[in-house]
Amino acid sequence: MKMMKLLMSALLMFVICGCSKPASSGEMEHVSILLTIEDAVHQTQLFEGEVSAEGENLTLEDVLISNAEKLQLMTENTAYGMQINGLMGVETTDWDKGPWWMYTSENNESCVEAGYCLGASELEVADGDEFTFTFSTGY
């Protein structure tokens, strides 16, 4: 009987230790992305360069917020997440008529799979992603 209890205890410890999820490493992820920022209204390129952020499960919003000063980022929190109001000193002044800030990516996995990019608050980014932000009245 004593032997049976010992075997059951060992089996229970094996199951608990073997099935439990390993603890998070707690390591911060470093992501660098390439941004191109264009004003299609005035046909000018406002910025082209690499920006980065550190954290876990980084979104486009995280990277933009981490570089807010450099990008002269102006945002507003809405029910749908972060709304981009301005970049590089160019701002949407009439939300009914535009122009507005839009963005695309030809290599972000989620954008490519969906055929469009999710909102910045939801869109996870990976190292090496490239995004083009365009200030335009067209889609």
C-alpha positions in Angstrom: 0.0 0.0 0.0 2.8 2.3 0.9 4.5 1.5 -2.5 1.2 2.3 -4.3 1.0 5.8 -2.6 4.6 6.5 -3.5 4.0 5.6 -7.2 0.8 7.6 -7.3 2.6 10.7 -5.9 5.4 10.3 -8.4 2.9 10.0 -11.3 1.0 13.0 -10.1 4.2 15.1 -9.9 5.1 13.9 -13.4 1.8 14.9 -14.8 1.7 18.3 -13.1 5.3 19.2 -14.0 5.1 17.7 -17.5 1.9 19.4 -18.5 2.3 22.8 -17.1 3.0 25.7 -19.4 6.6 27.0 -19.2 6.8 30.4 -17.6 7.2 33.4 -19.8 10.8 34.3 -20.4 10.0 38.0 -19.8 12.4 39.0 -22.5 11.4 42.1 -24.4 11.1 41.9 -28.1 12.8 44.5 -30.2 11.1 45.4 -33.5 12.3 47.7 -36.2 10.1 48.7 -39.1 10.6 50.9 -42.1 8.1 53.8 -42.5 7.5 55.9 -45.5 5.3 58.9 -44.9 3.8 60.7 -47.9 1.6 63.7 -48.4 -0.3 62.9 -51.6 -2.2 66.2 -51.5 1.0 68.2 -51.9 3.0 65.3 -53.6 5.8 65.3 -51.0 7.6 62.6 -49.1 7.7 63.7 -45.4 9.7 60.9 -43.9 11.5 57.7 -44.8 13.3 55.7 -42.2 13.5 53.0 -39.6 11.7 53.3 -36.3 11.7 50.8 -33.4 10.1 49.7 -30.2 10.5 47.2 -27.4 7.9 45.2 -25.7 5.8 42.0 -26.0 3.3 41.4 -28.8 4.0 44.8 -30.3 1.4 46.5 -32.5 1.8 49.3 -35.0 0.3 51.6 -32.4 3.1 50.7 -29.9 5.8 51.5 -32.5 4.2 54.8 -33.5 3.7 55.8 -29.8 7.3 54.9 -29.1 8.4 57.3 -31.8 5.7 59.9 -31.4 8.0 62.9 -31.1 10.2 61.9 -34.1 7.0 61.3 -36.2 5.2 64.4 -34.8 2.3 61.9 -34.2 -1.1 63.3 -33.3 -3.7 60.7 -32.2 -7.1 60.3 -30.5 -8.4 57.3 -28.7 -11.7 56.2 -30.2 -14.1 53.2 -29.7 -12.2 51.6 -32.6 -8.7 52.2 -31.2 -6.1 54.8 -32.0 -7.1 57.3 -34.7 -4.2 59.0 -36.5 -4.9 62.7 -36.8 -1.5 63.9 -37.9 2.0 62.9 -38.9 5.0 65.1 -39.6 3.0 68.3 -39.1 0.3 67.3 -41.6 -3.1 67.0 -39.9 -6.6 66.0 -40.8 -8.8 69.1 -40.2 -12.2 67.9 -41.6 -13.1 64.3 -40.9 -16.1 64.5 -43.2 -14.2 65.6 -46.3 -10.6 64.6 -45.6 -7.8 64.2 -46.5 -7.0 61.5 -44.0 -4.0 59.4 -43.0 -4.1 55.8 -44.4 -1.5 53.1 -44.4 -0.6 50.0 -46.3 2.0 47.2 -46.1 3.1 44.8 -48.7 5.0 42.6 -46.3 3.2 42.6 -42.9 1.7 39.1 -42.6 -1.7 40.2 -41.4 -2.1 42.9 -44.0 -1.1 40.6 -46.8 -3.4 37.8 -45.6 -6.4 40.1 -45.2 -5.8 42.2 -48.2 -5.8 45.3 -46.0 -4.3 46.5 -42.7 -6.2 46.3 -39.4 -6.4 49.3 -37.1 -3.0 50.3 -35.6 -4.2 49.2 -32.1 -4.8 45.6 -33.3 -2.1 45.2 -36.0 0.8 43.2 -34.7 4.1 44.0 -36.3 7.3 42.0 -36.9 10.9 43.0 -37.3 11.4 44.2 -40.9 7.8 45.1 -41.7 7.4 48.1 -44.0 4.5 50.5 -43.9 3.6 53.4 -46.2 1.4 56.2 -44.6 -0.3 58.4 -47.1 -2.2 61.6 -46.5 -4.9 61.5 -49.2 -8.6 61.9 -50.0 -8.7 58.7 -52.0 -8.6 55.1 -50.8 
